[in-house]
Amino acid sequence: MTPAPSNPPGDPAIRTNALRLLDDVPLTGAETAYVDAARAANTLRGYRSDWGEYATWCAERGRTPLPAAPATLTGYLTDLARAGAKVGTMSRRLSAIKFAHRLAKLDDPTANARVLAVWEGIRRTHGAPPEQSTPLMPPVLFDVLDACPVTKVWKTKGRPPEPDLAGARDRALLLVGFVAALRRSELAALRVEHVEHHPRGLVLTIGRSKTNQYGDTPDLVVLPRAANPARCPVTVLEDWLQLARIDAGPLLQGITKANKPTGRALNPESVNALVQQAVSRAGIDPAGYSAHSLRAGFVTYAHLRGASDRAIAHQTRHSSLATLGTYVRIHDAWTDNAATALGL
């Protein structure tokens, strides 16, 4: 018999007892390990939080959270909708409730006809297009890269200036994230061992991703060399690794106040913050920008440069070509449009 994983991935607080969603859904140690391994850490964290919100609502109203009666769920959804909750938030809460019932080997209450009818009405009434990150692409991307600090000047008397490692790291993060069209979780998970040299540049191996949960066949993403060293993801990444003296372990690391790498990988949330800080350094309002702006920027810019959807999806690893359309619709709206030629 294959032993359960002794060190399942994810947040240690979540690992302690699977989700800690329910006191009356006991799991063995082996089951807990496999439940943890079945969901990404962020997903588990979200389930735990969402179940807590739902359970609190039930307790305040004397309702039983598990098993959930159809009227309980429709009442919960109605209260959320009236309170202004987004459809995406409510959908995530339903996923957590469904998952909890599956753990308890109970029927899925979200599939009940009453719940489905109310949920469809809420989506029609309160649905809105999902908020999308502003694409970060040239020429704005170049301004953001140029604003990354190059030299660390110390206030300490007698300490000479040094290469600014945070600036070098941020340039690598921005260019690799853009050219490789990576998700923030993929950027944070990159390791030196995932980088292979190629005559035309570098090849990144992405073991697990949003669309490749099991990592059975790792995805390969290319980083081609560019003519301009300041805009070349290969050169910028190699410069960062050389300056930080990193030859193994996490590819993108935190930097201490003493201008030293921490040896620890960035977490996905900090990748978001670093992108926003980099945008702000260039004198640009960071509102609307996030780590996803790099991936959205690649898709939009490649489309504007004439790349086919299939060629773009080869790099982004989108399983559906239709999904790419959500990135470029705003720019396409201006193409060959008579409204731009009215002469007003």
N, C-alpha and C positions, 0 to 999 in steps of 0.2 A: 504494500500500500504506500502511495506517495505521501510523505509527511506534509503537513500544512506549513506554509512559509513562516519561519520564525521571526522574521523582521518585515512584516508587510509594509508597503509604502504608505505615505500619507502623514497627516498631522498626528503627532503622538497623543494629543488630547482626544482625538477621535478614535485612535487605535485602542484606547483603554478598554472600551467595551462596544465595539462596532460603532453605532451611532448614538447610543444612550438615548434613543428616541423613546423607548418604552420600557418601563420597569417590568411589565408583564410579558415581555417577549425575550425569554432567556436564550442566550447563545452559548455554545461551548467555546472554549478557547480556539479550537481549530476552525469552527464556523465563523467566529469573529474575524480571524485572520483572512479568511477567504472573502467575507463580506467587504472588508477594507480594500482588498485587492481588486474587487469587482467595480469599484467606483473611484474616480479621481478624488483627491483630498478636498478640492474645492467643492465638488458635488456633495460629498459627505457632510462637509461643514454647512453647506446651504440647506441640506435636508434636516440636519439637526436644528438649525435656527428656525426654519419654517415650521417644523413640527412643534417646536416650543411655542411659537406664536399661535398656532391653531389650538393646541392643548390649553393654553391660557384663556383663549376665547371661550372654549367649551366649559372650563371650570367656572368662569364668571357667569355663565348662563345655565349652569346645571345640566349641561349636555354630556353625553358619553362620547369621547373621541374615538374609541376603538372597541367594537366595530362602529363605524360611523353610519348613522341613519341617513337616508337621502335628504330628509328635511334639515338635518344638522348641516350638511354640506351646502345646501342651497341657501340656508340662512347665513352661513359664514361667508359665502361668495357675495351675497347681496349686501351684507354689511361692509365688506371690503370695497365693493364697487361704489357704494354710497359715500364711503370715506375718501374716495379718489385714488384708490390703489390702481396701479397700471395693470393692464391685461397680462403683461409678461410676469409680473409679480404673482398674480393670482394663479397663473398657469404653473409657476414653480411650486406654489403651495400645494396645488393638486397633485403634482408629481411626488412630493414628499409624503402626502397622505396615502397615495397609491402604494408607494414603496413600503411604508409602515405596515399596511395591510398585507402585502405580499410576505413580509417577514413573519407575520403572525398566521400565515396560511389562511387568510380570510379573503372573501370575494372582494373584487375591486369596486369600491363604492362610487368611484368617479365615472363608471360605465353605466350607472343607473339612468333610466330614461328621463326621470325628473331632473337629475343633476345635469345631464347633457342638454336638456331644453333650456334651463336657466343659464347655463354656461354659454350656449350659443347666443342667447339674447344679450348677455353681457358683452360678449365679443363684438357683436354688431353695434351695440350702443356706445361702448366705451373704447372700442379698438382704435388704434392710431398707428401710423407707420413707425417702425422701430427707429430709435435715435441712432444715427450713424456718425462715426468719427470723421472729422475733417481729414481728407487725404493729405498726407505730408509727402510732397514730391517736388522735384526741381521746378522753378528756381528757388522756392522757399526752403527746400531741404538744404540746398547749398549754403544759404544764409545761416541756417541753424548749425550746420557743420562748422562754418567759419567762426561762429561765436563760441565754440567749445574752447576752453582755455588750453593753452599750449605750455605755458611756463608757470610753475609754482614759485611765487616770491614770498619769502618768509619775513615775518616781522622780527624774528630773533636775530640779534646783531651777530654778524659773522657767519651766518648760515647762507651758503650760496644758493641761488635759484636752482630749481630742479624741474625736469619734465613733469607736467601736471598729469598724474596717472588717471584721475577722474575724467579729465578732458579727453585723454587718449581712449579710455574705456567707452566714453559716451560716443565718440566718433565711430568706434567699432560697432557699438550697439545700433546706432542709427543706420549706418550703411549696410551692415549685415542684415538687420531687420528689414530694410527696404528692398535690397536686391534679392534676398532669399525669400521675401514675402512671408516671414515667419510670424506665428502667433506669439503672444507674450510668454505663454507657458513654454513654448519651444525654445525661445531665446534664453529663458532662465535655466532650462534643462541642458543646454549645450555644454559639452565637455571637450577638452582638447583631443581626447581619443576619438571623437566623432568627426574630426577634420582630416581629410585625405588630400594629398597634393595631386595635382593633375597638370599636364603641360599647359592647359588653357586657364588654370586658376586653382580653385579648391572645390572639393565636394563635401557637403555636410550630410551626415547620416542622422535622420530623425527617427528614433526608435518608436516612440509612442506619440500620438497626437490626437486631436479632437476627432479626426476621421479615421484614425488607425489605433483604436483603443488597446488592442492586444499586441501590437508590434510584431506580428508574425513575419511580415515582410517589411523591413524598415524602408522608409521613403528616402530618396536621394535628391538633394537640392544643390544646385551649382552656384558658385560664386566666380564669375568670369573676371579676368583682369581687365582693367580700364586703362586708357591711354594717359589720363591725368592722375598722377599718384594721390593727389588730395581727394579725388573722387573714386578711387579704386578700393573696393571692399577688401580685396586680398591684401593690398599694401597696408591699409589702415589696421586690419586685424593683426597682421604680422608685426606691425610696429607696436601695437598695444601689448601683445604677448612678450615681445622682446623687452620693452621698457619695464613691464611688471614682473619679468623673469618667471613667467608661467609656462611650464612644459608638461603639465599633467593636471587633471582635476577640472573643476568648473572653468569654463571659457570666459565668462563674464562675472567678475567678482566685485564685492564691495571694496571701498577704499577708506582707510582709516584717516583720522585727522593728521597723522604723521606721514601721509602720502605713501602708505604701504597697502598692498592687497591683503584682504582679510583671509583669503583662502576658502571663503564660503561663497556659494552661488547666490546670485540675486534671486529674490522671490518674485513671482509674477506681478504682485502689487507694486513693488519698487520699480519695475521696468516702466510701468505707467508713469510713475512720479518722475523718473529720469527723463522720459520723453517730454513731459510737460515743462520741466525745468529747462531743458535744452531749448525748447521753443521760446520760452520766456526770456532766456539770455539774449536771443536774437531781436528782442524788442517787439515780439509778436504776442498778442493776447493768446494764452494757452487754452482758453475755453474752447471746447470742441475737439481738442487734440488728445490723443491717448496712444498707447502702444499699438493699437489696431490701426492708427493713422499710417503707419509704415506699410502695412500689408495693403490697406486700401489705396495708399499712394502708388504702390507698385502696379496694382491692377489698373488704376485710372491712367497712370502715365504710360504704361505699356500699350494700353488701348489707344491713347492719343497718338502714340508713335507708330501705329499701324499694325501692331501684333494681333494675331488671330486669337479668338477665345480659347481655341485648343492649345495654342502655344503658351498662353498665359496660365491656363489650368495645369499645364505640365510642371510649371514652377510652383504654383500655389497649392497644387494637389486637391483642387476642388473636384468632387465627384460629379457635380452637376454644373454644366456650362451655364444653365439658366441663372444660377446663383451669382455669377459674375456680373450680370446685368444690374444688380442692386448697387454696384460700385460706380458705374459709369453713366447712369441715367441722367444725372444733373448736367453733366458735360454734353451728352448727346442731345439734350433738349435745345442747345444753342446751334447745333449743326444744321445747315441748310434750312433755317427757319425764317419765314417771311417777315416775322415781327422785327427782326434785326435790320431790315432794309426799308423801313417806312419813311426814313428821312425826317422824323419829327425832331 
